[in-house]
Amino acid sequence: MTVPTIYNQVDANRRKTIVLMFGFSLFIVIVAYLLVMAFGYEGPGALSVVGIILIISGFINLGSYYWSDKLVLGMMVAKPIEKKDNPELYRVVENLAIAAGIPSPKIYMIDDLAPNAFATGRDPSHSAIVFTTGLLNRLEKLELEGVAAHELSHIRNFDTRLMSIVVILVGTVALLADIFLRSLWWGSGRRDRRGGGAMIIIGILLAILAPVAAQLIKLAISRRREFLADSSGALLTRHPEGLASALLKIS
């Protein structure tokens, strides 16, 4: 029996994530169609309404996609640092970025005792890695390299973009559910003429359960990407024990 290599794991996780994303998108279209039908629309009319809703939500969320990194950094009160502020950290990130073949991301710091780090940005050219002071004070250099490689892998693998898209898709499901539930308070006469009571009940159940299902799909995709970042980070440093040791310290 052939033992799976780390490269096999990276490729497998990428394929599984593509499948999950396709399924997520199909799930949104189906939920939207059923909710619209429950409100009384049928056939081409239902498809037209679904299209309009998805286009409107797409424009609303497009801004969130391009500004997500700034929103996250602002909410976390992350402050940019320069090379002179922490030369060692900059060297670690720059060297790993060269090894990964991507531009060196901006580095931000959060004054927090809790050990944590994360990456954000829609692509490698518009990316940032955030470290807390608690993480930097607790980790040795090899461990810090492991954490930085993990976050750089998220950027190189476009995980930050992927998760932004997933958040938008989850938001779309929540928006559809909210629109449907609010619409129950309006146009009741029209629903009495065109929509059956059974479809209304199904619509209510979908409006309640669909956002929960969307969150579960989001968690599944996120878990896949974390495994992929672990594998990719180990390829960058060639020292997987660094990340393993760091995780033991901060867990």
N, C-alpha and C positions, 0 to 999 in steps of 0.2 A: 504493500500500500504506500502510495506517494504521500509524504508529509507536506501539508500546505505551507508554503513560504510566506514571508511577510508581504511580498509583492502580490501573491495570490489573494491575500486578505484585502489589500488595498483595492484591487480590481473588483473583487466580489462585493465589497461594500459600496463601491461606486454604482455597480449594476443594480444592486438592491435599492439604493436610494432613488435611482431613475424610475424604477418600477413603483416605488412608494409615491413619488411626486406625480406620476401619471395617474395612479389610482386616486390620489387626493384631488386632482383637478376634475376627474370624472365624477367623483363623489359630490363636489360642489355643484356641478351642472345638474346632476340628478336631483339633489336636494332643492335647488332653485326651481326646477321644473315642477316637482311635486308640490312645493309650497304655492306656486302660482296657480296650479290646477286646483288646489284646495280652496283658493280664493275665488274660484268660479271661472277662470279662463280655461279654454280648451284648444287643442290642436295648434295651428299656426299662431293664434293669438297668444297662447301661453309661451311659445318660443320667442315671439317678439318681445314680450314683457321681460322674459329672462334675459334676453340680449341687452335690453335697455338697462336693467338693473346691474348687470355685470359690467357694462361700459361705464356707468356712473361710478360704481364702487372702484373700478380700475383707475379712473382719473383721481379719485380721492386718495387712493392708496399709493399712487405713483409718487406723489410728493413725499409720503412717508418713506418710500424706498430710497429716494435720493438724500433725504435729510435724517435718516435713521441713526447714522453714526454721531452726528452733532447732537441729536436729541438724547442719545444714550450717554455721551460724554458730559453733557450738561446736567442731566439728571443725577449722575454719579459724582458730580463736582470734581471731575478729573482735570488735572492741570498738566499742560505740556511741559516737558523738561528738555534741556539742551545737553549736548555731549559733555560740556564742562560740569554739569550738575552730577552726572554719574557715568564717568568714562567706561567703567567696567561693564555696566549694563549695556551701554551703547555698543561696545565691542562685541559682546555676546550676540546681540540682535543683528548687528550688521554682518558679522561673519556667517551666521545661520541664514540670513536673507540671501547672501551671495551663494551659499551652498544650495539653497532652494531655487535660485534663479529668478528671484522677484525683487522689486525695489524695496529698500529698507523702509519699514513702516514708521510712522510717527510714534513716539513713546510718550505715554501719559502716566501720571502718578496720582494715586488717591491716598490721602493721609488717613489710613485706617489700620488698626492693629490686626484685623482679620486677614489671614493669608489668602489672597485671591489674585487671579489674573484672567483677562479675557481679551479677545480680539473683536474688532468691529470694522465696518467699512464695506462698500458694495463690490470692491475689486482690489487687487493688489496695489494698484496705483492710487487708491483712495482708502487707505487702511490705517489702522492704529492698534497698538497693543497697550493695554492698561495693566499696571502692576500696583499692588498696594504696598505701603511701607512695611506692613506686617509680614508680607511674603518675602520681601528683600532682606529683612532682618533675620529671617528664620532659615533661609536656604543657603547651602554651600554652592560654589560655582557650578559644579557638575549638575547639581539638582536644578539650579536656575536655568542652565542650558536646556535641560529636559523640558521644563515648563515653557520656555521661550520657543523651543522647537515645536512643541505641541500647538501653541497659539499661531505660530507662523504657518504651520500645516493647515490650520483652519483657513488662513488667508489664501495660501497657494491653491488649496482644493476648492476655493470659492464657497466654503461653508458659510462665511459671513453673508454672502449674497443669497445663498440658498435659504438660510434661516430667515433672512429678511422677507424673501418671497413666501416662505411658509407662514410667517406671522401675518402677511397680507392675506393669504388664503384663509387662514383661521378667522381673521377679521371680517372677510367677506361672508363667511358662513354666519358669523355672529350678526352681521348687518342684515342678512337675509331673514334670519330668525326674528330680529327686532322689528323689521318692516312688517313681517307677516303678523306678529302678535299685536302690533299697534293698529294694523289694518282691520283687525277683528272689531275694533271700536267704531269703524267707519263702514259705510256702504252695506249695512246688514240686509237691506231690501234686495240689493243686487245679488248678494250671495244666496238669499232665499230662493230667487228665481233661477239661478244658474248653478249654484254649488250645492251638493248634497251634504247632509249632516255627517255622513261617514267620512267624506273627504276633509271636512273641517276638523274632525277629531284627529285624523291622520296628520293633517297639517300642524295642529297644535303639538302633537307628540314629536314630529320632526323638528319643529321650532325649538323644543326643549332639549331633545336628545342630540341633534346634529352638532351644536357647538361642543358638547362633551366629546363626541366621536372625533371631531376635528382636533381637539386638544390631544387626544390619545394618539392620533396619527402624527401630530407634531412631535410628541415625545418619542415615538418610534423612529422618526427621521433623525431627530437630535441624537438619539443613542447611537445610530449607525455612524453618524458623522464623528462622534467622539471616538469610537473604535478606529475609524479611518485616520483621525488625527494622531491617535496613539501610535499607529503603525507607521504613518508618514514621519512623525517626529523621531521615532527610533531610527528610521533610515537616514535622517539628517545628521543626528549626533553619533550614530553607531554605538551609543551607550544607553540602551533602554533602561538600565538600572538607575540612571539619573532621575528620570521621570518617576520610576517606581518608588525610589527613596523619597522624592519630594511629596508624592501622594500620601505616603505613610506619615510624613511629618504634618501635613496640613489637614489630614482627615480627622 
